[in-house]
Amino acid sequence: MLLAALAGTTPFPAAGEYRYSASMAGQNIGGWSISVRDQNGGMQIDETSSASFAGMQMSANASLALGSDLAPMSYTGNYRMAGQNPSVSVTLTPSAATVAGAMTTAPQRVALAANTRHFVVVEPGLLAGLFALPAQLAAWKESSVTWITPATAQAQALSVGSVPPAQRPPAVPAQDAVLSVERPIVVTIWYDPATLVPDQIVVPSQDAVLTRVRS
């Protein structure tokens, strides 16, 4: 069931908890959890994750706030890995964003990439931004937006491909639609077109797969 009432008239995954298992090179490495709720007429996505890879323990908490049109308004992330505990934040307007706490000495201001009208906030290795992406692109009817990476304060054009993958993974439901991101990195998102909930996210460059856990 779409949560149109909680996001104005803009469809978005229904409020609730969504769990995902993560694998790299075919080996389970941990779990990710997404919580969706109404927040002042927009949507709030809260994420927790915990993983172990190559003997390294990693975990993160992140929150992504979206406006009534699903445009990102703010992002905060607290990460723990290899004895480090970095924190980042992003505040956004329709035309500019400020990233603080990234791998820089001072807050960085970034603008929209050429020929784009919206930002998305996606932290590689985390889920919140990718979880929202099918609904955002459907709402905006756009195939190119500006992808902000909080940890590095980079802004790059995200573009969507027109050619779907040749093969549907076995764990993906037959009715799922596919969103193929070509740049800045290749990401394939299989999602339920009725609910806009991602069922599987594949990042070939990392040999990584996030698969929704169904109870």
C-alpha positions, 0 to 999 in steps of 0.5 A: 500500500502506498503512503501517498497520504504521508507524503502529500500526493507523492507515492513512497514506501509505506511507513514501517520497518524494512530489513535487508541482508548484505553479502559480498562475493557471495558471503553474508556480511551483515544486516541493514534496517530501514525505518520509514515514517511521516515527518512534518508532511515529508518522509523520514528514513532512519537506517542502522547497519552492522557488518563484518568484512575481512576481519573488520567490524563496521556499523552505521546510523544514518537519517535522511529527511525528505520534503513533501516532493521527496527532495532531500532536506537533510542527512546525518550519518554516524559511522564506526569502523577500524577505530574511527567514528566519523560523523557527517551532515548535509543540509540542502536547499533546492539549488545548493547543499552544505556538507560538514564533517566530511574528509575536508577541513571545513564545510563544503558547499556544492551546487547542482550538476549541469542539466539537473534539477534535484539532489539525491544523497547516497552514501556508498555502502549504506542504504537510505539514499538508494532505498528512496531513489526509485520513488524519487525518480518516479516522482520527478520523472527525471533520469539524471540528478545530482548525487551527493556523497556525504563522506567525501562532499562530492557532487556528481551527476547520476544518470539512469540507463535505458537497457535493463540487465539481461538476467533477473536474479533468482531472489527477485520477484517476477513482478519487480521493475528495475532501475539501472544507474549507470553513473557515477557508479553502476547500481541495479535496484530491483523494486516492487512497482506497486509499493516502490520498495526495493527488493534487491540492490546490486553493486557489481564493482563491490560484488555486493548485494542487499536483499530484502528479508521477508518475514 
